Amino acid sequence: MSTLTHFNAQGEVHMVDIGNKDISQRLAIAEGVIQMQPITLQKILAGDHKKGDVLGIARIAGIMAAKKTADLIPLCHPLALNKVEIDLSPDKNITGIYCQAQVAVSGKTGVEMEALTAVQISLLTIYDMCKAIDKGMTMTGIRLLKKSGGKSGDWNIDTQASPTTLK
């Protein structure tokens, strides 16, 4: 079983020392969904939402969030990200928007938190832009799908005991 790395031998919280770690190519992919009323999804798809391009603004918000993760999560290291890609796919079957964030870095620590933060903020931005017409939107299924690189190697949700699928 792995140990919690954000605690020292005395049980005190600390930031993990990555000074001696090797630089490697690291990637993380996360996903989530925001479900809404059909009329809300229609307005987003029609592009006639009075606040503008909902998906475009949510995409920018997700990218910005990934870049600012260390400012939001207390023990995350600031990283110079190589890539942040946000895919927002409307899905009429779930009456919502599926979000997938892919984040890459050449660094000494992973980008799982950046990918998860990007998904959360993208979905929250959609909520914020549409809450005037639909306060009951629900964000679900936010999770890490894959990570690669670093000392711990690759990890994929498909290799887990009971995977679930959002899309």
Backbone hydrogen bonds in HBPLUS format (Angstrom, degrees):
<---DONOR---> <-ACCEPTOR-->    atom                        ^
c    i                          cat <-CA-CA->   ^        H-A-AA   ^      H-
h    n   atom  resd res      DA  || num        DHA   H-A  angle D-A-AA Bond
n    s   type  num  typ     dist DA aas  dist angle  dist       angle   num
A0014-HIS N   A0006-HIS O   2.98 MM   8  5.37 152.0  2.06 128.1 132.7     1
A0008-ASN N   A0012-GLU O   2.84 MM   4  5.45 154.3  1.90 149.0 155.8     2
A0011-GLY N   A0008-ASN O   2.89 MM   3  5.23 162.8  1.92 116.9 121.5     3
A0021-LYS N   A0018-ILE O   3.09 MM   3  5.30 159.3  2.13 111.3 117.8     4
A0024-SER N   A0107-GLY O   2.90 MM  83  5.54 160.0  1.94 143.0 143.3     5
A0107-GLY N   A0024-SER O   3.01 MM  83  5.54 149.0  2.11 158.7 149.8     6
A0026-ARG N   A0105-VAL O   2.85 MM  79  5.35 167.2  1.86 170.4 172.8     7
A0105-VAL N   A0026-ARG O   3.00 MM  79  5.35 152.7  2.07 145.9 150.2     8
A0027-LEU N   A0148-SER O   3.12 MM 121  5.20 153.9  2.19 133.3 136.9     9
A0148-SER N   A0027-LEU O   2.87 MM 121  5.20 150.1  1.96 147.0 150.7    10
A0028-ALA N   A0103-VAL O   2.94 MM  75  5.41 148.7  2.03 153.0 161.5    11
A0103-VAL N   A0028-ALA O   2.92 MM  75  5.41 164.3  1.94 159.0 164.3    12
A0029-ILE N   A0146-LYS O   2.90 MM 117  5.18 157.6  1.95 146.1 147.3    13
A0145-LEU N   A0029-ILE O   2.73 MM 116  5.47 166.9  1.74 151.2 154.4    14
A0146-LYS N   A0029-ILE O   3.24 MM 117  5.18 156.3  2.30 140.7 141.7    15
A0030-ALA N   A0101-ALA O   2.94 MM  71  5.35 156.1  2.00 150.1 157.9    16
A0101-ALA N   A0030-ALA O   2.92 MM  71  5.35 156.8  1.98 142.7 150.4    17
A0031-GLU N   A0143-ARG O   2.95 MM 112  5.66 155.1  2.01 157.9 166.1    18
A0143-ARG N   A0031-GLU O   3.00 MM 112  5.66 149.3  2.09 148.7 156.7    19
A0032-GLY N   A0099-CYS O   2.96 MM  67  5.29 138.1  2.14 150.0 153.2    20
A0099-CYS N   A0032-GLY O   2.79 MM  67  5.29 171.7  1.79 165.9 163.7    21
A0033-VAL N   A0140-THR O   2.96 MM 107  5.38 155.7  2.02 160.0 162.6    22
A0140-THR N   A0033-VAL O   2.86 MM 107  5.38 156.2  1.92 148.9 156.9    23
A0034-ILE N   A0097-ILE O   3.00 MM  63  5.40 155.9  2.06 147.4 155.2    24
A0097-ILE N   A0034-ILE O   2.90 MM  63  5.40 150.9  1.98 149.5 156.9    25
A0035-GLN N   A0138-THR O   2.80 MM 103  5.22 162.3  1.83 150.8 152.9    26
A0138-THR N   A0035-GLN O   3.01 MM 103  5.22 152.0  2.09 136.9 145.9    27
A0036-MET N   A0095-THR O   2.82 MM  59  5.88 165.1  1.84 173.8 168.7    28
A0040-THR N   A0037-GLN O   3.00 MM   3  5.34 126.6  2.29 108.1 121.8    29
A0041-LEU N   A0037-GLN O   3.22 MM   4  6.63 160.9  2.26 157.6 162.4    30
A0042-GLN N   A0038-PRO O   2.89 MM   4  6.13 156.3  1.95 150.0 157.4    31
A0043-LYS N   A0039-ILE O   3.02 MM   4  6.23 156.9  2.07 145.0 149.7    32
A0044-ILE N   A0040-THR O   3.09 MM   4  6.41 158.1  2.14 150.0 155.9    33
A0045-LEU N   A0041-LEU O   2.91 MM   4  6.15 167.4  1.92 156.2 159.4    34
A0046-ALA N   A0042-GLN O   2.82 MM   4  5.93 152.6  1.89 150.9 158.7    35
A0047-GLY N   A0043-LYS O   3.17 MM   4  6.18 128.1  2.45 135.4 146.5    36
A0047-GLY N   A0044-ILE O   3.25 MM   3  5.34 140.9  2.41  97.4 108.3    37
A0052-GLY N   A0049-HIS O   2.97 MM   3  5.52 165.4  2.00 120.0 124.7    38
A0057-ILE N   A0053-ASP O   2.98 MM   4  6.13 166.8  2.00 159.3 162.6    39
A0058-ALA N   A0054-VAL O   2.94 MM   4  6.09 155.9  2.00 146.7 154.2    40
A0059-ARG N   A0055-LEU O   2.91 MM   4  6.02 151.3  1.99 143.3 150.7    41
A0060-ILE N   A0056-GLY O   3.11 MM   4  6.40 160.8  2.15 147.0 151.2    42
A0061-ALA N   A0057-ILE O   2.92 MM   4  6.15 159.7  1.97 148.5 154.7    43
A0062-GLY N   A0058-ALA O   2.94 MM   4  6.16 153.7  2.01 146.6 153.1    44
A0063-ILE N   A0059-ARG O   3.07 MM   4  6.38 156.8  2.13 149.8 155.6    45
A0064-MET N   A0060-ILE O   2.91 MM   4  6.17 167.9  1.93 156.8 160.0    46
A0065-ALA N   A0061-ALA O   2.85 MM   4  6.01 153.8  1.92 146.0 153.8    47
A0066-ALA N   A0062-GLY O   3.01 MM   4  6.24 159.2  2.06 147.7 152.1    48
A0067-LYS N   A0063-ILE O   3.19 MM   4  6.48 157.8  2.24 148.5 154.1    49
A0068-LYS N   A0064-MET O   3.07 MM   4  6.29 128.7  2.34 139.2 153.1    50
A0068-LYS N   A0065-ALA O   3.01 MM   3  4.99 134.1  2.23  97.1 110.4    51
A0069-THR N   A0066-ALA O   3.49 MM   3  5.34 171.6  2.50 104.1 105.2    52
A0071-ASP N   A0068-LYS O   2.87 MM   3  5.39 143.2  2.00 115.9 127.1    53
A0072-LEU N   A0069-THR O   2.89 MM   3  5.12 145.0  2.02 106.9 117.9    54
A0073-ILE N   A0069-THR O   2.88 MM   4  6.00 164.5  1.91 173.0 176.5    55
A0076-CYS N   A0073-ILE O   3.19 MM   3  5.73 173.2  2.20 128.1 130.0    56
A0082-ASN N   A0104-ALA O   2.84 MM  22  5.45 150.5  1.93 137.6 144.2    57
A0083-LYS N   A0104-ALA O   3.27 MM  21  5.03 155.3  2.33 132.4 129.5    58
A0104-ALA N   A0083-LYS O   2.96 MM  21  5.03 157.8  2.01 139.3 142.2    59
A0085-GLU N   A0102-GLN O   2.82 MM  17  5.10 159.7  1.86 151.1 157.5    60
A0102-GLN N   A0085-GLU O   2.85 MM  17  5.10 156.7  1.91 148.0 155.7    61
A0087-ASP N   A0100-GLN O   2.79 MM  13  5.14 170.9  1.80 158.5 161.8    62
A0100-GLN N   A0087-ASP O   2.90 MM  13  5.14 151.9  1.98 144.6 153.1    63
A0089-SER N   A0098-TYR O   2.80 MM   9  5.07 164.7  1.82 155.0 158.4    64
A0098-TYR N   A0089-SER O   2.88 MM   9  5.07 174.9  1.88 142.0 140.8    65
A0091-ASP N   A0096-GLY O   2.79 MM   5  5.51 163.1  1.81 165.6 162.0    66
A0094-ILE N   A0091-ASP O   3.32 MM   3  5.76 141.0  2.48 106.5 115.0    67
A0096-GLY N   A0091-ASP O   3.14 MM   5  5.51 161.3  2.18 142.3 148.0    68
A0115-ALA N   A0111-VAL O   3.05 MM   4  6.34 158.2  2.10 152.2 157.1    69
A0116-LEU N   A0112-GLU O   2.99 MM   4  6.24 166.4  2.01 155.2 158.9    70
A0117-THR N   A0113-MET O   2.87 MM   4  5.91 156.6  1.93 144.2 151.1    71
A0118-ALA N   A0114-GLU O   2.94 MM   4  6.05 154.6  2.01 142.4 149.5    72
A0119-VAL N   A0115-ALA O   3.11 MM   4  6.41 156.6  2.17 147.2 152.4    73
A0120-GLN N   A0116-LEU O   3.05 MM   4  6.30 172.4  2.05 151.7 153.6    74
A0121-ILE N   A0117-THR O   2.94 MM   4  6.09 172.7  1.95 157.9 159.6    75
A0122-SER N   A0118-ALA O   2.96 MM   4  6.00 154.4  2.03 143.6 151.2    76
A0123-LEU N   A0119-VAL O   3.01 MM   4  6.22 168.2  2.02 158.3 160.8    77
A0124-LEU N   A0120-GLN O   2.83 MM   4  6.05 155.9  1.88 148.8 156.7    78
A0125-THR N   A0121-ILE O   2.89 MM   4  5.94 147.8  2.00 142.1 149.8    79
A0126-ILE N   A0122-SER O   3.15 MM   4  6.51 153.1  2.22 144.7 151.3    80
A0127-TYR N   A0123-LEU O   2.98 MM   4  6.30 160.6  2.02 148.5 153.9    81
A0128-ASP N   A0124-LEU O   2.82 MM   4  6.07 163.6  1.85 149.3 153.4    82
A0129-MET N   A0125-THR O   2.92 MM   4  6.12 160.5  1.96 151.4 155.9    83
A0130-CYS N   A0126-ILE O   3.04 MM   4  6.14 136.4  2.23 145.3 156.5    84
A0130-CYS N   A0127-TYR O   3.13 MM   3  5.25 132.9  2.36  99.4 112.2    85
A0131-LYS N   A0127-TYR O   2.82 MM   4  5.54 119.7  2.18 155.4 166.9    86
A0133-ILE N   A0130-CYS O   3.05 MM   3  5.80 148.6  2.15 121.0 128.4    87
A0134-ASP N   A0130-CYS O   3.05 MM   4  6.11 135.5  2.25 144.3 156.2    88
A0157-ILE N   A0145-LEU O   2.76 MM  12  5.04 164.3  1.78 154.0 151.4    89
A0147-LYS N   A0155-TRP O   2.87 MM   8  5.22 156.6  1.92 150.0 149.4    90
A0155-TRP N   A0147-LYS O   2.81 MM   8  5.22 155.3  1.87 159.8 157.7    91
A0153-GLY N   A0150-GLY O   3.14 MM   3  5.44 153.3  2.21 106.4 114.7    92
A0159-THR N   A0156-ASN O   2.99 MM   3  5.66 161.2  2.03 120.0 125.7    93
A0160-GLN N   A0157-ILE O   3.06 MM   3  5.43 164.8  2.08 116.1 119.5    94
